[in-house]
Amino acid sequence: MKNKIKVYRAMHDLTQENLAERVGVTRQTIHAIEKGKYDPSLELAFKLAGLFDVRIEDIFLYESQELI
């Protein structure tokens, strides 16, 4: 899933470590989410959206797959 975590982090002048501490995960988790290698839990998605004061849809971009 694509996301704009890095963009919002920069807008709020947060490092991966700072963001991780604020939402209760590791820096590696934030890195993996930013790289699209890990999809966060719904709870974590809500925490991130709340921290940045935006909707989840503003951060995470769902790419629907075509059914064959």
Secondary structure, DSSP 8 states (H G I E B T S, - for coil): -EE-HHHHHHHTT--HHHHHHHHTS-HHHHHHHHTTS----HHHHHHHHHHHTS-HHHHEE-------
